[in-house]
C-alpha cells in the first residue's frame, strides 16, 4: 500500500499547469476496483482489460437519454503522464453533452492501473485498441465513428494508435510528441531537466518498467556506448517513425502545442505535420508544456479544446462548422496573442533575413555566461501569462565565455515567425563539446529577452580542425519592437541541458570567406 506521503507527492505530476489545476479534484477520486461509482451524473468507473489482461482503470460518460436504440461517436482519452483517471472529467462531460460516448483510462503503469510504465511502447498502443474493443462491446459506441485525443502522454499514444488501428478516424494530439528523440535529445544533447522531470514524476506516481529505468539511467549518465540502443528505443515510441502507417490509415489529425514547450519543443511537431497526407491541422500558442490546454481540463473556456470539439464534430459527425475551410496552420503570437493563418508550415518561414556573423570569436567552456533558456515548465508559463521570457544583459555577458553578434537597430517591428537557423564554423581543442545558441530581442538598455534557443553537441571531432555547424533553433512567433535589435549569443553551459565539454575546452567560431557564418531569421512581412 502506498503511504500518505507518497500520495501527497503525486500532486507534482507532469501534466504541466493542468496538474495543479486538477490535482485538488483528482486526489482521492481514482477509486479502487470495488468502489461505488462517484462523480457527476452519467459518469461510471470501470475496469478494462488491456493488453495481456492488464487492468486499466477507466471512466465512461454516455450522452443523456442513451437507451440502446442508437449509436454515438466515441472518443477515447488516454491520460497524460502521471495524471489520475479523472483528468478529463470536465471535457468528457462536455463531449457527452454534445452527443459523444467518452472513455477515459489511466495509462498502464500509473496510479491504480496495472502493469509498468512502457513510455508509449507496444503494450500502450495495444491497450488503446483494447479500450476501443471494450467501448464497442459495452457502450452505445458507433464502430464507424471513433476518435482519440489526449494531452502530452495521451497525445503520443493517440498518434501511435492511429497508425496501428484503422478504426480510428480522427485524432487530436495536444502538447505531445511526434519524435521522442528530437524532443529530449535534439542536437544530440540530452535535455536534462525535461528527462529528470519525466523520470521523477514517473517514479512518484507509477511503476517504471525495468527497460525504462535502465534507459533513463543511461540517458542521464551520457552513456554513449548505449546511444544507438537509446535512439532505437525512442524511435519505437515515435509517431514520426510510424508515419507511413498513419498516412495509410488516413485518420484526420489535429496537432496543438506551445511555443515554449520545454518537454516537447515545437519543431518536431511541425516537421511531422508537413509529412501527414490526410486531413490535418496545426496550432501553436504561447506557453509551456500542456499549459495551452490546462484551463480546459476544468471545463473553462479554452481555444485548444474548443477547436478539438470542432475537429471531432466535423470528422466524426459530419458537421459543417467551417473548420475544414480555415487555414490549416494557426499560430498565436507570443507578443500579441493574436492568431494568424497559413496554408502550410513552410509558408510560415518563407521570408528570411540573414544576419552575418563576422569575425572570429573564441570562448572558454565549462562556465555559464548568464545566457540560458530558463527553467523547465516555469519559463514558458511566465512568458505566456506575464510576457516575461528569460532575460540577459547583453553588454554584460562575459565575452570570454559567450560569443555575441548583434544586428543593426530596426526602424520597424520585426515579426519573427517559424524556425531560426544558425550556420557557422567551429574549431575545438577537444574531440567532444556542447554549444548552446540563443536569439535575443535587445532593447535600448541592452536587456535581451529570449526569442529562441537550441543546443548542439559533437563527438569524435579532430581537435584543431574546423567543421561546419548547422542548427535549427526552436520555432516561435515573437514580435521585435521597432528600435530594438536582434542578438545571437553562443555559450557552452545551460542548466536545461547536459553539456559535454571537457575541462579546459575552448571553442572558436569563425566565418571563412568560402563559407560565411550567419543566422537566418524567418520574418512575416505583412
KOLDREN-780234 format. One record per residue (C-alpha): x, y, z; residue number from 1; chain. Coordinates in steps of 0.05 Angstrom, whole numbers, plus 5000, padded with zeros to 4 digits. Layout:
REM residues N
{{X,Y,Z},NUM,"A"} ...
REM end
This chain:
REM residues 526
{{5000,5000,5000},1,"A"} {{5026,5069,4982},2,"A"} {{5039,5115,5041},3,"A"} {{5002,5181,5051},4,"A"} {{5067,5218,5039},5,"A"} {{5075,5185,4971},6,"A"} {{5003,5202,4954},7,"A"} {{5014,5275,4972},8,"A"} {{5075,5278,4928},9,"A"} {{5034,5257,4868},10,"A"} {{5008,5328,4861},11,"A"} {{5074,5345,4827},12,"A"} {{5057,5306,4763},13,"A"} {{5076,5325,4693},14,"A"} {{5010,5347,4663},15,"A"} {{5042,5416,4670},16,"A"} {{4996,5471,4697},17,"A"} {{4939,5422,4685},18,"A"} {{4967,5381,4742},19,"A"} {{4960,5439,4791},20,"A"} {{4891,5455,4764},21,"A"} {{4862,5386,4771},22,"A"} {{4902,5359,4829},23,"A"} {{4850,5381,4881},24,"A"} {{4796,5346,4841},25,"A"} {{4838,5285,4824},26,"A"} {{4866,5265,4891},27,"A"} {{4824,5211,4922},28,"A"} {{4776,5204,4863},29,"A"} {{4811,5147,4827},30,"A"} {{4771,5091,4861},31,"A"} {{4792,5021,4878},32,"A"} {{4762,4964,4837},33,"A"} {{4705,4952,4887},34,"A"} {{4688,5025,4899},35,"A"} {{4619,5052,4885},36,"A"} {{4620,5097,4824},37,"A"} {{4621,5170,4843},38,"A"} {{4623,5236,4805},39,"A"} {{4576,5277,4762},40,"A"} {{4513,5243,4736},41,"A"} {{4527,5197,4677},42,"A"} {{4598,5180,4697},43,"A"} {{4616,5110,4718},44,"A"} {{4683,5079,4736},45,"A"} {{4701,5013,4705},46,"A"} {{4759,4964,4698},47,"A"} {{4781,4949,4626},48,"A"} {{4826,4890,4608},49,"A"} {{4884,4919,4568},50,"A"} {{4938,4883,4530},51,"A"} {{4956,4817,4564},52,"A"} {{4898,4825,4612},53,"A"} {{4929,4885,4648},54,"A"} {{4874,4922,4686},55,"A"} {{4864,4994,4663},56,"A"} {{4824,5039,4709},57,"A"} {{4775,5079,4667},58,"A"} {{4714,5123,4669},59,"A"} {{4657,5125,4619},60,"A"} {{4609,5181,4603},61,"A"} {{4549,5169,4557},62,"A"} {{4501,5220,4528},63,"A"} {{4439,5235,4568},64,"A"} {{4380,5194,4545},65,"A"} {{4422,5139,4512},66,"A"} {{4374,5080,4512},67,"A"} {{4409,5030,4468},68,"A"} {{4368,5046,4406},69,"A"} {{4421,5089,4372},70,"A"} {{4496,5093,4366},71,"A"} {{4540,5152,4383},72,"A"} {{4611,5172,4361},73,"A"} {{4662,5152,4414},74,"A"} {{4724,5189,4439},75,"A"} {{4779,5151,4475},76,"A"} {{4824,5192,4521},77,"A"} {{4889,5161,4549},78,"A"} {{4913,5201,4609},79,"A"} {{4975,5245,4610},80,"A"} {{5040,5223,4642},81,"A"} {{5028,5215,4717},82,"A"} {{4956,5240,4715},83,"A"} {{4899,5203,4750},84,"A"} {{4839,5176,4711},85,"A"} {{4795,5236,4727},86,"A"} {{4839,5283,4687},87,"A"} {{4789,5292,4631},88,"A"} {{4724,5290,4670},89,"A"} {{4703,5362,4654},90,"A"} {{4717,5354,4579},91,"A"} {{4686,5284,4578},92,"A"} {{4622,5314,4606},93,"A"} {{4622,5369,4553},94,"A"} {{4633,5318,4498},95,"A"} {{4578,5273,4525},96,"A"} {{4530,5332,4528},97,"A"} {{4547,5342,4454},98,"A"} {{4529,5270,4437},99,"A"} {{4593,5230,4446},100,"A"} {{4608,5168,4486},101,"A"} {{4674,5183,4522},102,"A"} {{4720,5131,4552},103,"A"} {{4780,5158,4591},104,"A"} {{4830,5109,4620},105,"A"} {{4892,5112,4663},106,"A"} {{4952,5093,4622},107,"A"} {{4985,5029,4644},108,"A"} {{5037,5033,4700},109,"A"} {{5007,5096,4731},110,"A"} {{4965,5102,4793},111,"A"} {{4916,5044,4801},112,"A"} {{4922,5016,4731},113,"A"} {{4963,4952,4727},114,"A"} {{5028,4938,4691},115,"A"} {{5090,4982,4685},116,"A"} {{5105,5047,4651},117,"A"} {{5126,5030,4580},118,"A"} {{5131,5101,4552},119,"A"} {{5081,5091,4495},120,"A"} {{5113,5025,4478},121,"A"} {{5076,4968,4441},122,"A"} {{5034,4949,4503},123,"A"} {{5008,5021,4508},124,"A"} {{4988,5021,4435},125,"A"} {{4955,4954,4442},126,"A"} {{4918,4980,4504},127,"A"} {{4885,5034,4462},128,"A"} {{4856,4982,4415},129,"A"} {{4832,4940,4475},130,"A"} {{4796,5002,4503},131,"A"} {{4762,5013,4435},132,"A"} {{4741,4939,4435},133,"A"} {{4711,4948,4504},134,"A"} {{4674,5012,4485},135,"A"} {{4643,4978,4425},136,"A"} {{4621,4919,4467},137,"A"} {{4596,4957,4528},138,"A"} {{4571,5025,4506},139,"A"} {{4527,5052,4450},140,"A"} {{4591,5070,4411},141,"A"} {{4588,5072,4335},142,"A"} {{4645,5029,4305},143,"A"} {{4648,5075,4244},144,"A"} {{4659,5139,4285},145,"A"} {{4718,5130,4332},146,"A"} {{4765,5185,4355},147,"A"} {{4823,5191,4403},148,"A"} {{4852,5250,4439},149,"A"} {{4899,5267,4495},150,"A"} {{4946,5316,4527},151,"A"} {{5021,5302,4530},152,"A"} {{5029,5226,4541},153,"A"} {{4958,5215,4518},154,"A"} {{4973,5253,4454},155,"A"} {{5032,5209,4437},156,"A"} {{4993,5145,4450},157,"A"} {{4935,5171,4407},158,"A"} {{4980,5185,4348},159,"A"} {{5014,5118,4352},160,"A"} {{4947,5083,4358},161,"A"} {{4924,5117,4295},162,"A"} {{4980,5081,4258},163,"A"} {{4960,5013,4286},164,"A"} {{4884,5014,4288},165,"A"} {{4847,5031,4224},166,"A"} {{4782,5041,4263},167,"A"} {{4808,5109,4289},168,"A"} {{4780,5163,4243},169,"A"} {{4802,5227,4279},170,"A"} {{4856,5247,4329},171,"A"} {{4870,5309,4370},172,"A"} {{4941,5308,4398},173,"A"} {{4955,5365,4447},174,"A"} {{5024,5381,4474},175,"A"} {{5050,5314,4451},176,"A"} {{5109,5289,4413},177,"A"} {{5119,5262,4343},178,"A"} {{5193,5247,4351},179,"A"} {{5214,5229,4421},180,"A"} {{5288,5232,4402},181,"A"} {{5284,5301,4373},182,"A"} {{5244,5324,4434},183,"A"} {{5291,5307,4490},184,"A"} {{5356,5293,4451},185,"A"} {{5355,5348,4399},186,"A"} {{5423,5369,4373},187,"A"} {{5450,5304,4402},188,"A"} {{5443,5337,4470},189,"A"} {{5406,5309,4530},190,"A"} {{5351,5355,4555},191,"A"} {{5369,5343,4627},192,"A"} {{5313,5379,4664},193,"A"} {{5258,5351,4619},194,"A"} {{5283,5279,4626},195,"A"} {{5293,5286,4701},196,"A"} {{5222,5314,4710},197,"A"} {{5191,5258,4670},198,"A"} {{5232,5205,4706},199,"A"} {{5219,5235,4775},200,"A"} {{5144,5242,4767},201,"A"} {{5141,5172,4737},202,"A"} {{5172,5143,4800},203,"A"} {{5125,5184,4844},204,"A"} {{5060,5164,4811},205,"A"} {{5074,5097,4778},206,"A"} {{5118,5037,4766},207,"A"} {{5172,5047,4713},208,"A"} {{5190,4985,4674},209,"A"} {{5260,4956,4681},210,"A"} {{5273,4978,4610},211,"A"} {{5253,5050,4625},212,"A"} {{5295,5052,4688},213,"A"} {{5357,5029,4650},214,"A"} {{5344,5075,4591},215,"A"} {{5336,5135,4636},216,"A"} {{5398,5117,4675},217,"A"} {{5440,5111,4611},218,"A"} {{5410,5175,4583},219,"A"} {{5424,5219,4643},220,"A"} {{5493,5188,4651},221,"A"} {{5510,5205,4578},222,"A"} {{5528,5133,4564},223,"A"} {{5549,5140,4491},224,"A"} {{5560,5064,4486},225,"A"} {{5484,5058,4491},226,"A"} {{5468,5116,4444},227,"A"} {{5445,5074,4385},228,"A"} {{5404,5030,4432},229,"A"} {{5370,5090,4464},230,"A"} {{5355,5120,4395},231,"A"} {{5323,5055,4373},232,"A"} {{5282,5054,4438},233,"A"} {{5257,5125,4424},234,"A"} {{5242,5110,4350},235,"A"} {{5196,5053,4370},236,"A"} {{5156,5103,4411},237,"A"} {{5154,5159,4360},238,"A"} {{5095,5172,4313},239,"A"} {{5144,5202,4263},240,"A"} {{5173,5132,4253},241,"A"} {{5103,5104,4242},242,"A"} {{5086,5158,4191},243,"A"} {{5073,5110,4133},244,"A"} {{5022,5070,4173},245,"A"} {{4989,5134,4200},246,"A"} {{4982,5162,4129},247,"A"} {{4957,5096,4102},248,"A"} {{4902,5092,4155},249,"A"} {{4882,5163,4138},250,"A"} {{4857,5190,4205},251,"A"} {{4843,5265,4208},252,"A"} {{4897,5292,4254},253,"A"} {{4898,5358,4293},254,"A"} {{4962,5376,4328},255,"A"} {{4969,5430,4381},256,"A"} {{5029,5453,4421},257,"A"} {{5061,5513,4457},258,"A"} {{5119,5554,4430},259,"A"} {{5157,5547,4495},260,"A"} {{5144,5474,4509},261,"A"} {{5206,5452,4548},262,"A"} {{5187,5378,4545},263,"A"} {{5167,5371,4472},264,"A"} {{5192,5431,4433},265,"A"} {{5151,5452,4372},266,"A"} {{5199,5436,4315},267,"A"} {{5186,5362,4315},268,"A"} {{5110,5372,4312},269,"A"} {{5116,5420,4253},270,"A"} {{5161,5372,4215},271,"A"} {{5112,5314,4228},272,"A"} {{5053,5357,4207},273,"A"} {{5084,5373,4139},274,"A"} {{5091,5298,4124},275,"A"} {{5019,5279,4140},276,"A"} {{4977,5267,4078},277,"A"} {{4907,5262,4107},278,"A"} {{4863,5318,4135},279,"A"} {{4906,5357,4184},280,"A"} {{4911,5419,4226},281,"A"} {{4968,5450,4266},282,"A"} {{4961,5500,4323},283,"A"} {{5016,5535,4362},284,"A"} {{5004,5582,4421},285,"A"} {{5044,5616,4476},286,"A"} {{5060,5575,4537},287,"A"} {{5099,5515,4563},288,"A"} {{5084,5441,4566},289,"A"} {{5008,5429,4568},290,"A"} {{4992,5499,4592},291,"A"} {{4954,5517,4529},292,"A"} {{4902,5463,4547},293,"A"} {{4904,5469,4622},294,"A"} {{4842,5512,4636},295,"A"} {{4801,5467,4591},296,"A"} {{4813,5410,4639},297,"A"} {{4769,5448,4689},298,"A"} {{4716,5459,4636},299,"A"} {{4734,5533,4629},300,"A"} {{4734,5567,4560},301,"A"} {{4796,5545,4523},302,"A"} {{4814,5554,4449},303,"A"} {{4850,5488,4442},304,"A"} {{4793,5447,4469},305,"A"} {{4741,5487,4431},306,"A"} {{4777,5470,4366},307,"A"} {{4785,5398,4388},308,"A"} {{4710,5393,4395},309,"A"} {{4700,5426,4327},310,"A"} {{4750,5377,4296},311,"A"} {{4712,5317,4322},312,"A"} {{4645,5347,4304},313,"A"} {{4667,5355,4232},314,"A"} {{4704,5290,4223},315,"A"} {{4661,5243,4265},316,"A"} {{4592,5276,4258},317,"A"} {{4599,5310,4191},318,"A"} {{4583,5378,4219},319,"A"} {{4593,5436,4171},320,"A"} {{4626,5481,4222},321,"A"} {{4678,5512,4176},322,"A"} {{4740,5482,4208},323,"A"} {{4758,5449,4142},324,"A"} {{4756,5516,4106},325,"A"} {{4801,5553,4154},326,"A"} {{4876,5560,4142},327,"A"} {{4902,5493,4170},328,"A"} {{4962,5524,4205},329,"A"} {{4941,5571,4262},330,"A"} {{4993,5609,4302},331,"A"} {{4984,5655,4362},332,"A"} {{5039,5706,4372},333,"A"} {{5075,5706,4439},334,"A"} {{5075,5782,4437},335,"A"} {{5003,5797,4419},336,"A"} {{4965,5732,4428},337,"A"} {{4931,5745,4361},338,"A"} {{4920,5687,4312},339,"A"} {{4949,5683,4242},340,"A"} {{4930,5631,4190},341,"A"} {{4977,5598,4139},342,"A"} {{4964,5547,4084},343,"A"} {{5022,5503,4108},344,"A"} {{5082,5504,4154},345,"A"} {{5134,5522,4101},346,"A"} {{5095,5587,4088},347,"A"} {{5107,5609,4160},348,"A"} {{5182,5620,4150},349,"A"} {{5181,5636,4076},350,"A"} {{5214,5704,4085},351,"A"} {{5283,5702,4117},352,"A"} {{5334,5755,4136},353,"A"} {{5406,5735,4144},354,"A"} {{5449,5767,4197},355,"A"} {{5523,5759,4182},356,"A"} {{5565,5731,4239},357,"A"} {{5631,5764,4220},358,"A"} {{5699,5757,4253},359,"A"} {{5730,5704,4297},360,"A"} {{5708,5694,4369},361,"A"} {{5739,5646,4419},362,"A"} {{5702,5624,4482},363,"A"} {{5723,5581,4540},364,"A"} {{5677,5525,4561},365,"A"} {{5651,5499,4628},366,"A"} {{5625,5567,4652},367,"A"} {{5552,5592,4648},368,"A"} {{5557,5661,4616},369,"A"} {{5489,5683,4643},370,"A"} {{5453,5668,4578},371,"A"} {{5406,5609,4586},372,"A"} {{5340,5580,4564},373,"A"} {{5307,5587,4632},374,"A"} {{5275,5533,4674},375,"A"} {{5233,5474,4651},376,"A"} {{5158,5490,4658},377,"A"} {{5168,5556,4694},378,"A"} {{5197,5600,4639},379,"A"} {{5144,5585,4587},380,"A"} {{5089,5598,4637},381,"A"} {{5118,5666,4656},382,"A"} {{5123,5684,4583},383,"A"} {{5052,5660,4569},384,"A"} {{5017,5698,4625},385,"A"} {{5064,5756,4642},386,"A"} {{5104,5765,4578},387,"A"} {{5168,5752,4618},388,"A"} {{5215,5707,4579},389,"A"} {{5285,5693,4605},390,"A"} {{5329,5755,4601},391,"A"} {{5403,5772,4598},392,"A"} {{5442,5836,4597},393,"A"} {{5476,5830,4530},394,"A"} {{5530,5883,4543},395,"A"} {{5549,5849,4609},396,"A"} {{5556,5779,4582},397,"A"} {{5629,5759,4592},398,"A"} {{5660,5753,4522},399,"A"} {{5709,5701,4547},400,"A"} {{5651,5653,4557},401,"A"} {{5600,5678,4506},402,"A"} {{5605,5696,4432},403,"A"} {{5559,5754,4416},404,"A"} {{5536,5784,4349},405,"A"} {{5484,5838,4341},406,"A"} {{5443,5865,4284},407,"A"} {{5431,5938,4269},408,"A"} {{5372,5972,4303},409,"A"} {{5308,5961,4265},410,"A"} {{5265,6020,4244},411,"A"} {{5203,5977,4242},412,"A"} {{5177,5918,4282},413,"A"} {{5206,5851,4262},414,"A"} {{5156,5794,4267},415,"A"} {{5196,5730,4277},416,"A"} {{5155,5670,4253},417,"A"} {{5180,5599,4247},418,"A"} {{5249,5568,4254},419,"A"} {{5313,5609,4261},420,"A"} {{5374,5574,4231},421,"A"} {{5447,5582,4251},422,"A"} {{5505,5565,4204},423,"A"} {{5575,5574,4230},424,"A"} {{5645,5543,4231},425,"A"} {{5671,5515,4296},426,"A"} {{5741,5494,4317},427,"A"} {{5750,5458,4383},428,"A"} {{5813,5438,4421},429,"A"} {{5776,5375,4445},430,"A"} {{5741,5319,4406},431,"A"} {{5675,5330,4443},432,"A"} {{5636,5391,4464},433,"A"} {{5569,5426,4471},434,"A"} {{5547,5495,4450},435,"A"} {{5480,5529,4460},436,"A"} {{5454,5584,4414},437,"A"} {{5406,5638,4436},438,"A"} {{5368,5691,4397},439,"A"} {{5352,5753,4437},440,"A"} {{5308,5815,4427},441,"A"} {{5353,5871,4453},442,"A"} {{5322,5936,4477},443,"A"} {{5355,6005,4482},444,"A"} {{5385,5990,4551},445,"A"} {{5417,5925,4527},446,"A"} {{5369,5878,4562},447,"A"} {{5357,5818,4518},448,"A"} {{5291,5779,4520},449,"A"} {{5298,5707,4497},450,"A"} {{5266,5694,4430},451,"A"} {{5291,5623,4420},452,"A"} {{5349,5575,4435},453,"A"} {{5375,5506,4419},454,"A"} {{5434,5461,4439},455,"A"} {{5485,5425,4396},456,"A"} {{5534,5371,4417},457,"A"} {{5590,5340,4377},458,"A"} {{5635,5279,4388},459,"A"} {{5695,5248,4354},460,"A"} {{5719,5312,4321},461,"A"} {{5793,5323,4306},462,"A"} {{5820,5376,4353},463,"A"} {{5842,5439,4317},464,"A"} {{5804,5421,4252},465,"A"} {{5746,5468,4234},466,"A"} {{5677,5438,4220},467,"A"} {{5611,5466,4198},468,"A"} {{5552,5470,4246},469,"A"} {{5480,5477,4223},470,"A"} {{5430,5485,4279},471,"A"} {{5355,5498,4279},472,"A"} {{5332,5538,4339},473,"A"} {{5264,5522,4369},474,"A"} {{5207,5551,4327},475,"A"} {{5170,5611,4354},476,"A"} {{5126,5672,4338},477,"A"} {{5153,5735,4370},478,"A"} {{5149,5809,4352},479,"A"} {{5214,5850,4360},480,"A"} {{5193,5923,4372},481,"A"} {{5218,5980,4328},482,"A"} {{5282,6010,4356},483,"A"} {{5306,5942,4381},484,"A"} {{5358,5896,4351},485,"A"} {{5370,5821,4349},486,"A"} {{5429,5788,4381},487,"A"} {{5457,5718,4373},488,"A"} {{5494,5691,4434},489,"A"} {{5531,5625,4437},490,"A"} {{5559,5595,4501},491,"A"} {{5573,5526,4528},492,"A"} {{5532,5515,4592},493,"A"} {{5457,5516,4603},494,"A"} {{5421,5484,4662},495,"A"} {{5368,5456,4615},496,"A"} {{5418,5411,4580},497,"A"} {{5474,5362,4595},498,"A"} {{5540,5391,4568},499,"A"} {{5598,5350,4541},500,"A"} {{5656,5400,4546},501,"A"} {{5719,5371,4577},502,"A"} {{5755,5413,4628},503,"A"} {{5796,5466,4592},504,"A"} {{5757,5462,4527},505,"A"} {{5756,5522,4481},506,"A"} {{5711,5535,4421},507,"A"} {{5729,5582,4364},508,"A"} {{5675,5610,4318},509,"A"} {{5698,5635,4250},510,"A"} {{5669,5658,4184},511,"A"} {{5713,5635,4126},512,"A"} {{5705,5674,4061},513,"A"} {{5688,5609,4026},514,"A"} {{5633,5592,4076},515,"A"} {{5609,5654,4114},516,"A"} {{5573,5645,4180},517,"A"} {{5503,5673,4190},518,"A"} {{5438,5667,4228},519,"A"} {{5376,5665,4185},520,"A"} {{5314,5694,4218},521,"A"} {{5245,5679,4189},522,"A"} {{5201,5741,4185},523,"A"} {{5128,5755,4170},524,"A"} {{5126,5816,4125},525,"A"} {{5052,5833,4125},526,"A"} 
REM end
